[in-house]
Amino acid sequence: MKKLSDHKGEEAIAMWADLLKPFGAIVNDEKIAKLVKSGKDRILIASKILEFHKKEATEILLRIDDTELNGLNILIRLANILQELGESEELRDFFGYAGQAMMQNEYSGLPTENTGDDGK
């Protein structure tokens, strides 16, 4: 599967020219923003993106990688795109709060050890 970062130079510029409108429609959708702000998990958010924004999701997925969409690859491809976007602080900042929350890892911070008193 081709990723955003696989596009280089003028090809990358042309890709983003095509992607900004559909990404903007999703990030600025009040229903999606409300889900994001409520702390719902990313699977639910991704399902709502696919439900409310079929056209935009299709445009995004196919513009990044023109491999035919099928029932097995759609969710994986969308999750990979969100993950890749989430790894770029600059893109999270560009898309704003809704984009940041949608693309963040589910868990933040470091795992902690159990500090309870096991002996009592």
Buried (B, 14 or more C-beta within 10 A) or exposed (E): EEEBEEBEEEEEEEBEEBBEEBBEBBBEBEEBBEBBEEEBEBEEBBBBBBEBBEEBBBBBBBBBBEEEBEEEBBEEBBEBBBEBBBEBEEBBEBBEEBBBBBBBEEEEEEEEEEEEEEEE
